[in-house]
Amino acid sequence: MSAKKIKRSLFEPKIVRRALLDSVGKLNPVYQIKNPVMFVVETGSVLTTLLFLHALITGRGEASAVFILQISVWLWITVLFANFAESMAEGRGKAQADALRKTRKDVVAKRLSKPARDSGVTQVPSSGLKKGDVVLVEAGDIVPMDGEVIEGVASVNESAITGESAPVIRESGGDRSAVTGGTLVLSDWIVVRVTASPGETFLDRMIGMVEGAKRQKTPNEIALDILLAGLTIIFLLVTATLLPFSIFSVKAAGQGSPVTITVLVALLVCLIPTTIGGLLSAIGIAGMDRMIQANVIAMSGRAVEAAGDVDVLLLDKTGTITLGDRQATLFISAPGVDEKNLADAAQLSSLADETPEGRSIVVLAKEKYGIRERDIHALGAQFVPFSAQTRMSGVDLNGRQIRKGAADAVEKYVQKQGGTFPAGVRAAVDDIARQGATPLVVAEGPSVLGVVRLNDIIKGGIKERFAEMRQMGIKTVMITGDNPLTAAAVAAEAGVDDFLAQATPETKLKLIREHQAGGRLVAMTGDGTNDAPALAQADVAVAMNTGTQAAKEAGNLVDLDSNPTKLIEIVEIGKQLLMTRGTLTTFSISNDVAKYFAILPAAFVSIYPALGALNIMRLSTPQSAVLSAVIFNALIIIFLIPLALRGVKYKPLGAQTVLRNNALIYGVGGLIVPFIGIKLIDMLITALHMA
């Protein structure tokens, strides 16, 4: 079952029940000390609990036992709410992992004695296989372990992993040779060399990654932890000095009473960044969960966060920027050649060509000149397949030798036949290349008949997406093996900022290093072994699930859909994570102001009656003011859990705009909401005679 198939509601009852139990378990101080802010809150909870017991037993507490109990209970609730937020985020990951575990099966594998189909077969359980073993997988068999196809070709159903029902082709060699344990072979057969040991398969790694509890903190999150710990220490020192200050003030003023330890604990808990401290871990785990919902497995939390900081995107042209299938759009005949004869020859050479380009030539000839398709076998023709060496394909029939292919390859072929390459055709080839299309030259024997124009079809809406990236300050770079003229034209039409033509593994790696040397974070996608070096170098490396094992091991993200355009969505998820963390941090720090106006006047009003002027919320009594602030401090965490799990809605805006909106909405909101909330709670407490 894929991440798509197990997408869950935010508060699914089963996850909530598990989270409630986990919240209690996380009260263990050994666990809480990992979060300095919440550890301080828990320490305060323990201290106020002891003060309550002392007041209850001796009858001589620093305040009434009921008041101390109420403060203590709400402090414990604050810790539990923070634990619940983290447990909810972890619970969603654990639910994903539980569903994935159900797809893992111990099947019988057909282990071969030699890496060949006709060698001896021994049936063993898949758990008994080890790295390097060779197995035969036939139609109806489940692939027992992750591996590489070394012989054969088969149709494979990978819906157990990707959620996509359409079968895919897996074959030896190339970039489509990787198979995943647990997938089903639908037809034919393949010989697979095992590349993972039991417990180390891709499915095992998926399970480990989706369990948020095993997630490591990212550098930015660690830095924020340090900031929050620093603020906590500062407020702790400030609060600690208030007790001797209040004792001195009572003696100096000759009135009032010193501030109680219970009130000081309440003040400390309300002033330290409790809200973001309680939600920080949940935000990070939820970010990884959103990546899973997009059918992307993150190999580390660092990768998700880095995606939000990316400012250079490297994207393959074919399949990412273009549809991947070039289409024939125009016949341009050589001087003295009838265009219909060119179309006829081009169609004949393409009748057995099953590529999208070949089929489009057949269709164009039929639509433009009414030339019907013919059975190449009935004609007794011999089809000449395309090869990387000749870079041509064609057909031989009735003494005719028709070839089509790259201009320079056809030119060499014609010259060997004793012909010449017309200047008019060369000009047409250059003109087509300058316009971003691909020229395909057709020749018959020593005569060049003309050129077929093939167009790369730019994906709809991709130009607008690149404009959004540019607005966010992200530079887009197209990578292609095309010549510079073609690459420049496609880049202009697609709206990318730059391009790398005639790309090789070495040039990709060099480009990434150049950008990184300039202090930029680079993201790229890849699926082949030749992409592995660049993927390993990139800060955010998205490997296609259909790609080779080398590519998947080099990447820090794996796209189960094998959709190269997913990179744009991944960047958006990363930015949403960072925006969520930033907005809630702003809100948390801002709402301390209201708590200050609630508690400080209440704490010192008996000593300095003039401080009553600071009671701008007109809270009923000093005790109700303190209790209202503590209750609000606890409740705001639970109200913000949905925002922490869903994330702040992403909009492609520049950094300056995001910062301004953050300050206006969450900064100002963080100032206003607590004033309203504390006042309402105070009114309720007064009506219920709780303080």
N, C-alpha and C positions, 0 to 999 in steps of 0.2 A: 504494500500500500504506500502510495507516495505522500509527500507533504500536501499536495493538492487535495488528495482524497480524505485527509484527516484534519482539514481545517476546522477549527472548533470555535464555538461562541466564547465570548470573553469570560463569562462566569458559568461555565458548565458545572452542574452540581457535583459530579464526581471529582473534578479538579478542585472545587471549593472545599469539599470534605477533606481531601488529602492535604490541602494547604492549611486548613485549620489545625489539623493534627501536627503538621510540620512546624507551625508557628510556635506551638508549645515546646516542641523539642529544641527549637533554636534558642530558647531561653538560657540554655547552658552557657555560663560565662566564658568557657573556653571558645565557644563559637562567637559570642558577642564581641569579644575583645578584638576580633578582626575588623570590626566597624567601631572606631573610637567614639563617634558621636552617640551611637545607640548603647555602647558600653557605659558611657557616662549616665545616660538615662536609666539604664537598668540599675546601676550603682545607687542612683538617687531613689529608685523605687525600693530597693532593699533598705536603705537608710530610713526612709519615711515609714516603711512597714515596721521597723524596729522601734521608731518613735511612737507609732500607734500602739504597739504592744506595751511599751513602757507606760504610756498615758492610761491605757485600759487597766493595767495591773495595779499601778501605784495610785492612779487617780490624780496625779500631779504632773501632767504633761505640759509641754511648752505652749500648747494650744488645746482646744477641746479634742477629745479622741475622735469624734465624728468628723471634724474638719480634716484632721490628719489622715483619717481613713479614706476620705473622699479624694484627697490629693494623691495618696498612695495608689488607690485603685486606678485612677486615670493615668498615672505614670506607667503602671504595668500595662494598661490598655495601649498606651503609646508604643511601647516596645512590641507588644503583640501585633499591632496594626502594621508596624514596619516589617516584622517577620512575615506577616501574612502577604504583604506586597511582594516580597522576594519569593515566598513559597508559591504564590500564584504564577509568577513568571517561570519558576522552575517546574511547576506542575504541568504547564503547557508543553514544555520540552519533554518531560517524562512521559506524558501521554503520547507524544509523537514517537518516542523511543519504544514504548510498549507495543504500539501498532507495528513498528518496523520489526520488532523481535518476532512477531507472529509470522512474518514472511520468511524468516530464516528456517530452513529445513535441512536435516541431515539425510541426504539422498545417497543412493548407491551410485558410485562412479565407476566408469569403465577405464581402468588404468592400463595404458599400453606399455609393453616392454621396451619398445623403441619409438622414436618420434615419427611414426608412419601408421596409416590406417590399417594396413594389412599385417601388422605385427601382433603378437599375442596379447589377449585381453584378460585382465584379472579384475573381478568385481570387488570393490572395497568401499566402505562408508566414506563419505566426503570428509568426515572429521579425521580420517586416517591419511589424507593426502598431505604432502609437504611441498614446499616451494621447489620448482624444477620438475615435478612429476608431469607426465603427459597423459591426457585422457581423451577418449573418443566420446563425442556428444552427438547423438543422432536425433532425428525428428521425434518429438514427443518427450525427449529427455530434458531434465533441468540441469543447467550448467552448475556443476558442483562447487566451483571455487573461482575466484577472480583469476583471469589469465589472458594470454595473447593467442590468437588464432595463428597456427603455423602451417596449417594445410586445410583446404576446402573452403566452401562458402555456404552460408545458411541464412535463413530468415529467422530472426529472434524476436520474441515478444518480451519487451523490457518493462511492461506496465507495472510489475511488482515493485520496480524501483522508481521509474519516472512518472507513472500514472498515465502515460500516453498509450492508447490501445493500438495505434498503428505499428506494425512490425518494422524492424530495421534490418538491414543487411550487414552481416559480419563476415569478413574474409581475411585471408592471410595477406600480409604486406600492407603498405599504405597506412592511412590514419584512421581506418575503421576496423582495426584488428582486435581491439580490447573487448572482452566480455566480462560481465559481472555475475558473480555467484547468485543463484536464486532466480535467474531469468530462464525462459523456456524456449528451446529450439523448436520452431514450427515445421521446418522443411529442410531436406538435404542433411548434410553432416559437416562437422568441423572437428579438427584435432586441435586441442588447446594445451598450451604449456602453462601450468599453474604458476602464478606470480606472487601469491600470498599464502601465508600459513594460516591454519585455523586461529580465529581470534584477531587476525590482522586484515581481514577482508574489507572491501569498501563499505559493505553493509555494517560491519562492526564499527568502522570509523564513523559512519553516519549516526549510528546509535549513540556513540560516545559524544559526538559533536552536538546533537540535538538535546542532550541532557544538560540543561543550563547549570546544574549544580557543579559540573566539572569545568565550567568556563573560567579561564584565567582573566584577571583584570588587565585592562589595556593601559598603556602609558599615560594617556590623558586622564583616565579614571583614577589611576594611582596619584597623579598630580592633584586632582580634585580632592581625593581623600586626604592628602597632606594639607591642602588649604583648609578643609573642614576641620581637621584635627587641630590646626593652628588656631582657628577661630574659637574652637572649643576650649583650648588651653587658655586663651586670652580671657574669655568670659568666665572661666573657672577661677582665674586669679582675681578678676574684678569682683566677682561674687563673694569670694572668700574674704576680701578686705571689707565687705559691707558689714559683717558681723562685729568686728572690733570698732568700726566707725560708728555703728548704731549705739553700741554700748557707751562710747565716748560722748556721743551726741546727747544721749539721755542724761548723763551726768552734767553736761554743759548747759543743756536747756532746762533741766530740772523738771521735765515732764515726759510723758509717753513711756513706751517700753521698747526694749531692743527687738530687732527683727528676729523672728524665729528661724530655726534651721529649716523647718518645713517650707516656709515662704521663700527662703533663699534657694532651696532645691528647685522649687517651682519656677523661680525667676531664672535660674541657670538653664533648666530644661527648655524654657520658652525662648530664651535669647540665643542659645546655640542653634546652628542650622539643622534642627531636628527633621524638618520636612524632607529636604534633599538627602540628608543622611539616611533616612529611612527608605527612600525610594531609589537611591543611586544604583544599587545592585540590580533591582528589578528593571530599571531602564536598560541596563546593559544586556541582561538576559533576554528581555523582550525584543531588543534589536536583532539578536541572533534568531529569535523565533520568527520575526517578520521575514528574515532572509529565507528561513525554511518554508514559509508560506509562499514565497516566490519560487520555490523549487530549487533553491541554491543551498548547498552544504558549505558552511563556513568552517575551515579547518582551525580557526582561532578567532577569538573576539577581537584581536588586533586587526584582522583583515576587515571586519565589518566597520570598525572605527576609521581605519585608514581610507576606506571607500568614501567616507564623508569628507575627508581632507584632500581628495584627489584633485589636481588641477591640470592634468594632462591625460587625455584618453587616446590610446592607440587602437584603431579599429581597422579590421580587414575590409577591403572593398567588397569582395565577392561574398554574398550571403549576409553581410551586415549593412552596408550602405546600398548595395544593389541587390536585386532579387536573386542573383547568382546564375540565372539562365539568360544568356544573350540571345536576342531575337534578330533574325534577318529582316531588314526594313527596306533595302534598296538594291537594285542591280545597276551597275555602271559598266557599260560595255567598253571594250578597247576600240580605238579608231578603226573603222572599217568592219566592225563586227555588229551583227544584228543583236539587239538586246534580248530578243526572244530565244536566239540560239544560246546566248550566255545562260539564260534562265533554265533552258532545257538541259544543258550540260551540268549546271550546278545541281539540278534536281537529280539527274542520273547518278552523280557522284555521292548523293546524300540519301539514296533510297534505303541503303543498309546501315546508315549512320543513326544510331539510336540516341545520340546526344540531343539535348534540347535545341542546340544550334542547328544540327542537321535536320531535325524535324521541321524547324521553322523555315528552312530554305525550301523544303518540299512544299510546305503550305503556301509560301509567298509565290512560288512559281505557278502553283495551281490557281491562286486567287487573282494574280495579275495577268496571266496569259492563258488561263484555262488548260494548262498542261496537266493531264491526268497522271496519277501515280501508276507506275508499272511494276510488275513482279520481276525483281532483278534476277531471281533464280530461273524463272521461265524464259528470260532473255538469254540465259546461258552466260551471264556476266560473272566476272570474278571481282569481288569487292576487295579493295586494298585498305586495310584498317589503318587508323592513325597510329603513329609511333613517336616517341619523344626524340628519336634520332632523326627521322625525316621531317617531322612536324607537318606532315601532309597526310591526306587520305584520298581515296578516289575509287575508280572502277575501270576495268578493262573489259570491253565487249566489242565484238565485230571488228576487231582490228583497231578500235579507238582506245586511246589511253588518256583518260580524263583525271586530272588531279586538282585538288583544292587545298589551300593551306596558307601559312604565313608568307608574306610577300618575299622575304629574302630566301626562304626555302624553295618557293616556286621558281624564283629567278634562277637559282642554281640548277634546278631540274630542267628548266627550259634551255639554259645555256648548254647543258650536257646533251640535250637533244638537237643542238645546232641552231636554236632560235635566239631571239633577242627580246629584251624586256622593254616594251614601249614607254617612251617618256610620258605619254598621256596617262598611262596606268600608274606610273610612279607618282605623278602629281595627284592623281585621285587617291592613292594610298596615303600620301602625306596629308591631304586635306581631311580625309576621314579620321586619321589619327589626331589631328589638331582639334577636331570637334569632339573628341572623347569617345568615338566609336572604334570598333575593331574592323580592320580591312581583311577580307579573306579573298585571295586571288585564285581565279580558276584558269586552268590551262588545258589544252588538248594537244599532246605531243609537243612540238616546238613552238606552238602558237599560244599566246596569252589571250584569253577571251574577254577578260574583264575582272571586275571586283564586286564582291558581295559585301554590303555594309551590315555589320552586326552591332546592335546597340545594347549597352548595359542599361537595364531599366532601374532607375533610382526608386527606392522604396517610398511609398506615399507617406508623407508626414515627417520623413527623416530630416528634411531641411529645417523644419520648425523645431524639432528636438535639439538640433545642433545650435540653433539660435538661443534656445533656453540655456544650454550649456554655457554658451558664450556670456550670457547675461549673469550667470553664476560665477564667472571668472575662470571657466574651465576651457582649456585649449583642446581642440579635436584635431587629430592627425590621422589621415587615411594611409594605410599600408597596402601596397599592391605590387604585383610582379610586372605590371604593365610598363610600357615605355613612358618616359616623362611627359610626352605630348598628350597621350591618352589620359594619364593620371591627372594632369593639370586640368583637363577639360571636365573629367568626372568630378574632381574636387570642387571646381567652380560651380557645377550644377547642383552638387549635393550640399554645398554651403559649409564644408569643413574649413578649418583655419590653415591647415598645412597638409602636405602629403609626402610620403616616401615612396618613390618609384623604384622598380627593379629591385625590390627588397629581398635580401638574403638573411639567414640567421645572424650573420655577423653584423650587417647594417642595422638590423632591429636592435641588437644588443647595444651597439654603439649609440644609437639614437636615445635609448632609454637612459644610458649612463650620462649622456650629455645633459638631458633634462634634469636628472637627479643631481648632477654636479652644480646646477643652477638653483638648487634648493626646492625643486618641485617634486611632487608625488605623482607617480605614473601608474596608470592602470592599463591592462591590455587583456585580450582574449587569445586563446590558441587551442589547437586540438592535435597537432602533430608533434612527432619527436623533434623535428627541426625547430619547433616553437619553444621547447623546454628551456634552453638557455635564457631566452628573453623572459619567459614566465618566471623563472627563478630570480631574475634581476628585478622585475617589476614590483612595486609596492603592493599593488592589488592585481593578482594574477588569476583570471577566471579560466579554468580548464573545462573543455566540453566533456560531458560524460561519455560521449561516443568516441572520444579521442583515444590516443595511445596511453599506456600506463605511464610512460615517461612524462607526458604532458600533465597528467593528473597528479603525479607525485611532485611536480615542479610548482603547481599552482597552490594558492591558499584558499581558493574558492572553487567548487565544482558545480557547474550548471547541469542539473539533471535533464533539462529540456534540450540541452545542446543548441541553444539559440544565441548566436553571437551578439544580437542587439540587447540581450539581457544586461550587458555591462552598464548601460544607461540606467536601467532600473536599480541595479546594485548600488550605483553612486547615489541615487536618490534615497535609498534605504539608509545608507551610511550617513547622509546629511540629515535625515530625519532623526536618527539616533543622537547626533550631536546637537541638533536644534532642541530636542526634547530635554536633554540634559541641561542645556543652557537656560532654557525658559524656566524650568522648575528650580534651578539654582537661583535665578533672579527673583522668582516668586518667594522662595524660602527666605532669602536674606531681606527682602522688602517687608515681609509681614512681621518681622521682629519689631518694627517701629510701633505698631499698634499694641503689641504685648508690653512694650516699654511703658507706654502711657497707661496701661491697665494695672501693672504690678507695682512699679516704682512709687507712684503716689500712694497706693494702698499700703505699701511697706513702711513708709516714713511719715504718713500723715499724722500719726499720733505724736510724733516728735516735733514735726514742722507743719502745723496746720495750714500754712500758706500753700503747701504742695497740693492741697485740694483743688487749686485752680487748674492743675494739670489733668484732673479727672474730667477731660473733655467729653467722655462718653457718658458721664453722669451715671456711673455704675453704683449700685445700691449701697453696698458696704465693702470695706476692705477685703473681707473674707470672700464675698461673692465675686469681687474683681479678680482675685488670685485664682479662684476655682474656675471662673469663666475662661480665663486665659489658658489654663491647663487643659480644660476640656476641648477648647477650640484647637489647641496645638495637637491633640490626639485625633480629633475628627477630620482635620484637614488632610491628614495622610490617607485615610480611607477614601475620601472624596477624590483625591488625585490619583488613586491607583488605576482607574480606567485610562487616564491620560498617559500615565507612565507605560502602560502595557500597549496601548494603541499607538502612542507617539503623537507628537504635534503634527498637524496636517502640513505636508510638505508643499511649498510653492517655490518655483525656480526664480528666486530673487537674489540680488547681489548682497554681499556681506554687510554693506552699510545699511541697506534697507532692512535686512533681517535684524540687525542690531537695534535699529530705531523702533521697529515693530515690537521687538522683544521688550524693550524698555517701556514702551507705551502701554502694551497689553498686560504683560506679566509683572513689570515693575510697578506701574501705577495700580494694577489690579492687586498686587501683593500688598499695597498700602491700604487700599479701600476695603477689600473683602474682610480682613480681620476686624476692622472697626465695627462693621455691620454684624459679623458673626459673633464677636464677643458680647456686643450689646444685646443681641437676641438671646444668647445663652444666659446672660445675667438676668434678663427679664423672666426667663423660664425658671431659673434657680430661685429667684425671689418669690415667684408665684407658688412654687412647690415648697417654700420654706426650707430649702436645703442648706442655706448658709445665712 
